[in-house]
């Protein structure tokens, strides 16, 4: 349905002879505008490109409290994976018993919902091209 609306808009503007976006940007460039971003490399409201390569996100898993430390801490995970999947993955890696619980934290304070995607959390809390997740066997923060 959105395709039909887009087609209708483009056809209508072509028939009426309305200005194209290229023609209107030239008139907007005449007035100088302050950039909305603090970063000098970004113009107006552009967001910085994510440092994610392809559809994978680097996840750094850090043990907290009494949780066993994993031998490998950096993992590359599909951006569509959920935190629930990561929780089960960690449980298998550290050989956590079925009666033991695992708590995950983002930024050492925020406990994400199991249905949150890695991409969503990375977009909100990712730093230096990776998402840092702290895990522990007992409640540590929040």
N, CA, C and O of each residue as an XYZ file, in Angstrom:
568
protein
N       0.807     -1.171      0.000
C       0.000      0.000      0.000
C       0.860      1.248      0.000
O       0.509      2.249     -0.624
N       1.997      1.191      0.705
C       2.897      2.339      0.732
C       3.485      2.594     -0.641
O       3.746      3.741     -1.003
N       3.702      1.514     -1.425
C       4.244      1.682     -2.768
C       3.269      2.443     -3.654
O       3.680      3.278     -4.460
N       1.970      2.157     -3.506
C       0.975      2.851     -4.307
C       0.943      4.330     -3.959
O       0.832      5.180     -4.843
N       1.043      4.640     -2.656
C       1.031      6.036     -2.243
C       2.249      6.761     -2.785
O       2.146      7.902     -3.238
N       3.401      6.106     -2.741
C       4.609      6.736     -3.259
C       4.494      6.954     -4.761
O       4.927      7.983     -5.278
N       3.900      5.965     -5.475
C       3.720      6.114     -6.909
C       2.773      7.265     -7.204
O       3.001      8.051     -8.123
N       1.707      7.357     -6.413
C       0.741      8.426     -6.623
C       1.363      9.789     -6.408
O       1.051     10.730     -7.137
N       2.224      9.915     -5.437
C       2.866     11.193     -5.166
C       3.813     11.551     -6.289
O       3.830     12.697     -6.741
N       4.595     10.601     -6.747
C       5.553     10.916     -7.798
C       4.852     11.208     -9.111
O       5.298     12.075     -9.864
N       3.757     10.502     -9.407
C       3.026     10.769    -10.635
C       2.371     12.137    -10.584
O       2.395     12.884    -11.562
N       1.780     12.467     -9.431
C       1.093     13.742     -9.291
C       2.053     14.904     -9.422
O       1.714     15.912    -10.041
N       3.240     14.791     -8.856
C       4.201     15.881     -8.944
C       4.753     15.998    -10.350
O       5.117     17.092    -10.783
N       4.821     14.876    -11.079
C       5.304     14.938    -12.455
C       4.257     15.587    -13.353
O       4.610     16.335    -14.264
N       2.977     15.315    -13.112
C       1.921     15.877    -13.938
C       1.724     17.357    -13.672
O       1.474     18.127    -14.600
N       1.837     17.768    -12.403
C       1.584     19.162    -12.059
C       2.800     20.024    -12.273
O       2.709     21.250    -12.206
N       3.920     19.418    -12.526
C       5.138     20.191    -12.746
C       5.711     20.730    -11.447
O       6.406     21.746    -11.451
N       5.426     20.056    -10.328
C       5.937     20.505     -9.037
C       7.449     20.367     -9.011
O       8.032     19.572     -9.748
N       8.065     21.155     -8.152
C       9.523     21.129     -8.047
C       9.979     19.795     -7.490
O       9.324     19.216     -6.623
N      11.077     19.322     -7.980
C      11.670     18.094     -7.466
C      12.481     18.439     -6.229
O      12.806     19.608     -6.024
N      12.818     17.463     -5.400
C      13.617     17.747     -4.212
C      14.947     18.410     -4.546
O      15.446     19.207     -3.752
N      15.536     18.100     -5.707
C      16.809     18.708     -6.072
C      16.643     20.210     -6.277
O      17.528     20.988     -5.922
N      15.515     20.617     -6.846
C      15.285     22.031     -7.111
C      15.045     22.795     -5.818
O      15.444     23.954     -5.709
N      14.401     22.171     -4.837
C      14.113     22.875     -3.594
C      15.342     22.962     -2.707
O      15.440     23.896     -1.912
N      16.277     22.038     -2.805
C      17.455     22.100     -1.951
C      18.351     23.255     -2.340
O      19.054     23.799     -1.488
N      18.347     23.638     -3.585
C      19.182     24.755     -4.015
C      18.740     26.040     -3.332
O      19.581     26.851     -2.946
N      17.436     26.240     -3.176
C      16.958     27.453     -2.516
C      17.227     27.401     -1.020
O      17.426     28.445     -0.398
N      17.239     26.214     -0.430
C      17.515     26.085      0.994
C      18.982     26.349      1.312
O      19.302     26.766      2.425
N      19.865     26.119      0.371
C      21.289     26.298      0.617
C      21.678     27.768      0.664
O      22.779     28.087      1.114
N      20.815     28.674      0.216
C      21.132     30.092      0.201
C      21.230     30.658      1.614
O      22.028     31.562      1.862
N      20.424     30.135      2.545
C      20.470     30.622      3.918
C      21.368     29.711      4.733
O      21.127     28.505      4.787
N      22.397     30.255      5.371
C      23.286     29.404      6.169
C      22.555     28.892      7.406
O      21.809     29.625      8.056
N      22.785     27.632      7.712
C      22.166     27.010      8.871
C      23.249     26.435      9.759
O      24.262     25.926      9.279
N      23.024     26.522     11.056
C      23.940     25.921     12.016
C      23.708     24.418     12.023
O      22.557     23.983     11.974
N      24.754     23.618     12.082
C      24.555     22.169     12.145
C      23.884     21.776     13.451
O      24.166     22.347     14.505
N      22.995     20.798     13.368
C      22.296     20.319     14.549
C      23.185     19.415     15.385
O      22.897     19.169     16.556
N      24.248     18.925     14.801
C      25.145     18.015     15.490
C      26.360     18.768     16.015
O      26.774     19.771     15.434
N      26.925     18.290     17.101
C      28.127     18.894     17.666
C      29.356     18.461     16.881
O      30.317     19.221     16.766
N      29.333     17.265     16.349
C      30.465     16.729     15.603
C      30.625     17.495     14.295
O      29.668     17.616     13.530
N      31.805     18.007     14.031
C      32.043     18.811     12.835
C      31.953     17.982     11.557
O      31.720     18.539     10.484
N      32.132     16.675     11.647
C      32.076     15.822     10.462
C      30.649     15.525     10.017
O      30.440     15.064      8.894
N      29.665     15.780     10.879
C      28.280     15.492     10.556
C      27.573     16.775     10.159
O      27.845     17.839     10.714
N      26.670     16.673      9.204
C      25.916     17.845      8.781
C      24.462     17.680      9.164
O      23.911     16.582      9.095
N      23.848     18.765      9.563
C      22.441     18.831      9.967
C      22.086     17.706     10.932
O      22.706     17.597     11.990
N      21.124     16.880     10.606
C      20.660     15.858     11.542
C      21.123     14.457     11.184
O      20.476     13.478     11.555
N      22.219     14.350     10.476
C      22.711     13.029     10.098
C      23.196     12.280     11.330
O      23.859     12.852     12.196
N      22.866     11.015     11.399
C      23.366     10.165     12.471
C      24.682      9.556     12.015
O      24.861      9.302     10.824
N      25.597      9.319     12.933
C      26.851      8.692     12.527
C      26.591      7.278     12.040
O      25.742      6.581     12.597
N      27.300      6.844     11.019
C      27.082      5.481     10.538
C      27.532      4.484     11.592
O      28.585      4.662     12.203
N      26.742      3.431     11.815
C      27.137      2.457     12.821
C      28.377      1.702     12.375
O      28.515      1.379     11.195
N      29.282      1.417     13.305
C      30.496      0.696     12.953
C      30.271     -0.796     12.796
O      31.213     -1.579     12.916
N      29.057     -1.194     12.533
C      28.719     -2.598     12.379
C      29.052     -3.031     10.960
O      28.668     -2.366      9.998
N      29.751     -4.125     10.830
C      30.100     -4.657      9.515
C      29.051     -5.680      9.125
O      28.891     -6.699      9.797
N      28.339     -5.415      8.046
C      27.307     -6.333      7.587
C      26.141     -6.364      8.547
O      25.664     -5.320      8.992
N      25.684     -7.556      8.865
C      24.543     -7.703      9.752
C      24.956     -8.340     11.074
O      24.151     -9.008     11.723
N      26.184     -8.140     11.463
C      26.699     -8.711     12.708
C      27.122     -7.585     13.649
O      27.550     -6.520     13.204
N      27.000     -7.830     14.939
C      27.387     -6.860     15.953
C      28.349     -7.544     16.915
O      28.119     -8.677     17.339
N      29.422     -6.848     17.254
C      30.388     -7.387     18.207
C      29.844     -7.198     19.621
O      29.471     -6.094     20.016
N      29.805     -8.291     20.371
C      29.299     -8.278     21.740
C      30.434     -8.682     22.667
O      31.102     -9.692     22.446
N      30.646     -7.882     23.705
C      31.666     -8.177     24.706
C      30.953     -8.635     25.969
O      30.174     -7.883     26.554
N      31.219     -9.870     26.391
C      30.571    -10.449     27.565
C      31.525    -10.393     28.748
O      32.622    -10.951     28.702
N      31.097     -9.713     29.811
C      31.936     -9.553     30.999
C      31.268    -10.204     32.203
O      30.096     -9.959     32.491
N      32.037    -11.038     32.901
C      31.534    -11.680     34.111
C      31.531    -10.677     35.256
O      32.434     -9.849     35.377
N      30.508    -10.765     36.091
C      30.379     -9.879     37.244
C      30.036    -10.725     38.462
O      29.307    -11.712     38.362
N      30.565    -10.333     39.595
C      30.246    -11.035     40.836
C      30.763    -12.457     40.837
O      31.941    -12.698     40.572
N      29.876    -13.407     41.138
C      30.273    -14.807     41.283
C      30.122    -15.625     39.999
O      30.193    -16.854     40.045
N      29.918    -14.975     38.870
C      29.761    -15.704     37.603
C      31.113    -16.190     37.095
O      32.109    -15.475     37.205
N      31.159    -17.400     36.540
C      32.408    -17.897     35.957
C      32.808    -17.058     34.744
O      31.954    -16.594     33.990
N      34.101    -16.873     34.570
C      34.613    -16.079     33.454
C      34.710    -16.972     32.223
O      35.230    -18.086     32.289
N      34.209    -16.478     31.112
C      34.277    -17.223     29.855
C      35.675    -17.081     29.269
O      36.303    -16.029     29.396
N      36.159    -18.139     28.629
C      37.480    -18.091     28.007
C      37.498    -17.084     26.861
O      38.446    -16.313     26.719
N      36.457    -17.096     26.056
C      36.345    -16.146     24.956
C      35.299    -15.111     25.353
O      34.164    -15.458     25.678
N      35.687    -13.840     25.324
C      34.790    -12.781     25.782
C      34.137    -12.014     24.646
O      33.045    -11.472     24.814
N      34.794    -11.961     23.486
C      34.246    -11.219     22.348
C      33.568    -12.187     21.389
O      34.148    -13.194     20.984
N      32.336    -11.863     21.037
C      31.562    -12.678     20.121
C      30.936    -11.779     19.065
O      30.616    -10.622     19.339
N      30.764    -12.303     17.871
C      30.076    -11.581     16.804
C      28.718    -12.248     16.635
O      28.626    -13.440     16.341
N      27.665    -11.456     16.826
C      26.307    -11.978     16.883
C      25.457    -11.307     15.809
O      25.653    -10.131     15.502
N      24.530    -12.042     15.248
C      23.590    -11.466     14.290
C      22.775    -10.381     14.982
O      22.370    -10.542     16.133
N      22.539     -9.287     14.286
C      21.834     -8.160     14.893
C      20.374     -8.490     15.211
O      19.738     -7.761     15.972
N      19.836     -9.561     14.651
C      18.448     -9.934     14.897
C      18.284    -10.870     16.093
O      17.156    -11.186     16.471
N      19.385    -11.320     16.694
C      19.300    -12.202     17.857
C      18.723    -11.440     19.047
O      18.886    -10.225     19.161
N      18.055    -12.165     19.922
C      17.467    -11.542     21.105
C      18.366    -11.749     22.319
O      19.260    -12.595     22.314
N      18.112    -10.970     23.345
C      18.857    -11.109     24.599
C      18.558    -12.465     25.236
O      19.430    -13.047     25.881
N      17.355    -12.967     25.066
C      17.021    -14.302     25.569
C      17.913    -15.369     24.957
O      18.342    -16.293     25.648
N      18.195    -15.246     23.660
C      19.085    -16.187     22.986
C      20.500    -16.067     23.551
O      21.164    -17.076     23.787
N      20.960    -14.833     23.767
C      22.302    -14.622     24.327
C      22.380    -15.196     25.735
O      23.397    -15.781     26.108
N      21.325    -15.036     26.515
C      21.293    -15.588     27.867
C      21.440    -17.109     27.840
O      22.214    -17.670     28.615
N      20.709    -17.772     26.960
C      20.818    -19.230     26.836
C      22.205    -19.640     26.355
O      22.746    -20.653     26.800
N      22.779    -18.858     25.452
C      24.122    -19.133     24.947
C      25.147    -19.061     26.085
O      26.012    -19.929     26.202
N      25.045    -18.028     26.914
C      25.980    -17.872     28.041
C      25.800    -19.022     29.025
O      26.784    -19.567     29.526
N      24.558    -19.395     29.307
C      24.297    -20.503     30.237
C      24.979    -21.788     29.769
O      25.533    -22.534     30.576
N      24.934    -22.039     28.462
C      25.585    -23.240     27.923
C      27.104    -23.132     28.024
O      27.775    -24.107     28.360
N      27.646    -21.952     27.734
C      29.106    -21.773     27.749
C      29.699    -21.915     29.143
O      30.776    -22.491     29.304
N      29.010    -21.397     30.144
C      29.561    -21.462     31.508
C      29.013    -22.658     32.278
O      29.264    -22.814     33.473
N      28.249    -23.511     31.561
C      27.697    -24.743     32.138
C      26.891    -24.460     33.401
O      27.111    -25.066     34.450
N      25.960    -23.530     33.273
C      25.091    -23.153     34.382
C      23.989    -24.194     34.533
O      23.401    -24.623     33.540
N      23.708    -24.599     35.750
C      22.671    -25.591     36.006
C      21.282    -25.044     35.719
O      21.081    -23.832     35.660
N      20.322    -25.953     35.542
C      18.959    -25.527     35.220
C      18.302    -24.785     36.378
O      17.402    -23.973     36.163
N      18.741    -25.055     37.598
C      18.156    -24.385     38.763
C      18.799    -23.024     39.043
O      18.291    -22.259     39.862
N      19.903    -22.719     38.375
C      20.588    -21.441     38.580
C      20.085    -20.394     37.594
O      19.742    -20.703     36.453
N      20.050    -19.147     38.060
C      19.586    -18.042     37.218
C      20.768    -17.247     36.699
O      21.858    -17.275     37.270
N      20.530    -16.534     35.599
C      21.549    -15.677     35.006
C      20.940    -14.299     34.787
O      19.856    -14.177     34.218
N      21.637    -13.267     35.238
C      21.192    -11.890     35.078
C      22.103    -11.194     34.075
O      23.325    -11.316     34.149
N      21.505    -10.467     33.141
C      22.262     -9.710     32.146
C      22.015     -8.225     32.358
O      20.897     -7.803     32.657
N      23.076     -7.439     32.199
C      22.981     -5.990     32.379
C      23.702     -5.269     31.249
O      24.759     -5.700     30.789
N      23.113     -4.168     30.815
C      23.720     -3.277     29.836
C      24.137     -2.021     30.594
O      23.363     -1.495     31.394
N      25.349     -1.540     30.352
C      25.896     -0.359     31.044
C      25.889     -0.517     32.562
O      25.783      0.479     33.278
N      25.995     -1.702     33.052
C      26.071     -2.035     34.472
C      24.862     -1.565     35.272
O      24.931     -1.512     36.500
N      23.761     -1.224     34.614
C      22.579     -0.770     35.344
C      21.281     -1.295     34.762
O      20.344     -1.579     35.508
N      21.205     -1.427     33.468
C      19.956     -1.710     32.771
C      19.830     -3.195     32.475
O      20.694     -3.779     31.821
N      18.754     -3.807     32.957
C      18.485     -5.217     32.673
C      17.499     -5.287     31.510
O      16.321     -4.979     31.690
N      17.955     -5.687     30.319
C      17.067     -5.692     29.151
C      16.048     -6.828     29.205
O      16.271     -7.853     29.849
N      14.939     -6.626     28.523
C      13.917     -7.669     28.405
C      14.441     -8.772     27.482
O      15.217     -8.491     26.568
N      14.030    -10.008     27.708
C      14.527    -11.115     26.875
C      14.191    -10.988     25.393
O      14.876    -11.580     24.559
N      13.156    -10.234     25.049
C      12.781    -10.113     23.639
C      13.442     -8.930     22.932
O      13.160     -8.688     21.758
N      14.306     -8.196     23.612
C      15.031     -7.086     22.987
C      16.046     -7.638     21.991
O      16.715     -8.634     22.267
N      16.159     -6.993     20.840
C      17.137     -7.432     19.847
C      18.488     -6.788     20.127
O      18.573     -5.722     20.737
N      19.529     -7.450     19.675
C      20.887     -6.942     19.849
C      21.047     -5.618     19.107
O      21.721     -4.712     19.596
N      20.438     -5.502     17.942
C      20.541     -4.264     17.160
C      19.941     -3.086     17.910
O      20.536     -2.009     17.949
N      18.777     -3.278     18.501
C      18.129     -2.204     19.243
C      18.987     -1.756     20.422
O      19.146     -0.558     20.652
N      19.534     -2.697     21.162
C      20.384     -2.356     22.301
C      21.685     -1.715     21.844
O      22.190     -0.796     22.489
N      22.230     -2.199     20.730
C      23.459     -1.606     20.205
C      23.218     -0.163     19.778
O      24.033      0.717     20.054
N      22.096      0.074     19.104
C      21.780      1.432     18.663
C      21.654      2.391     19.842
O      22.029      3.559     19.736
N      21.132      1.906     20.958
C      20.924      2.766     22.129
C      22.136      2.824     23.058
O      22.436      3.884     23.609
N      22.832      1.710     23.239
C      23.871      1.626     24.264
C      25.238      1.195     23.755
O      26.163      1.055     24.556
N      25.399      0.982     22.470
C      26.679      0.532     21.928
C      27.753      1.605     22.050
O      27.482      2.790     21.857
N      28.973      1.184     22.369
C      30.106      2.103     22.460
C      31.310      1.473     21.783
O      31.522      0.264     21.873
N      32.087      2.290     21.113
C      33.317      1.849     20.454
C      33.092      0.666     19.514
O      33.957     -0.201     19.388
N      31.949      0.629     18.864
C      31.685     -0.421     17.890
C      31.284     -1.753     18.477
O      31.285     -2.759     17.769
N      30.937     -1.790     19.765
C      30.521     -3.059     20.366
C      29.476     -2.813     21.449
O      29.325     -1.701     21.955
N      28.771     -3.869     21.784
C      27.782     -3.845     22.852
C      28.360     -4.618     24.026
O      28.722     -5.786     23.885
N      28.449     -3.975     25.180
C      29.016     -4.615     26.368
C      27.872     -5.129     27.237
O      26.998     -4.369     27.654
N      27.898     -6.431     27.498
C      26.881     -7.068     28.330
C      27.579     -7.697     29.531
O      28.495     -8.505     29.377
N      27.139     -7.321     30.721
C      27.650     -7.917     31.960
C      26.685     -9.026     32.369
O      25.467     -8.861     32.293
N      27.237    -10.152     32.803
C      26.391    -11.255     33.248
C      26.826    -11.695     34.635
O      28.008    -11.638     34.974
N      25.859    -12.137     35.436
C      26.166    -12.633     36.782
C      25.082    -13.611     37.230
O      23.998    -13.670     36.649
N      25.395    -14.372     38.269
C      24.473    -15.382     38.769
C      23.535    -14.839     39.834
O      22.513    -15.458     40.129
N      23.865    -13.701     40.411
C      22.986    -13.067     41.395
C      22.747    -11.623     40.976
O      23.551    -11.036     40.252
N      21.653    -11.064     41.429
C      21.302     -9.712     41.022
C      22.364     -8.731     41.511
O      22.664     -8.676     42.704
N      22.933     -7.956     40.581
C      24.028     -7.057     40.927
C      23.611     -5.591     40.885
O      23.904     -4.841     41.816
N      22.941     -5.180     39.835
C      22.520     -3.787     39.685
C      21.034     -3.752     39.394
O      20.435     -4.757     39.013
N      20.453     -2.589     39.579
C      19.046     -2.369     39.197
C      18.126     -3.047     40.107
O      16.910     -2.965     39.930
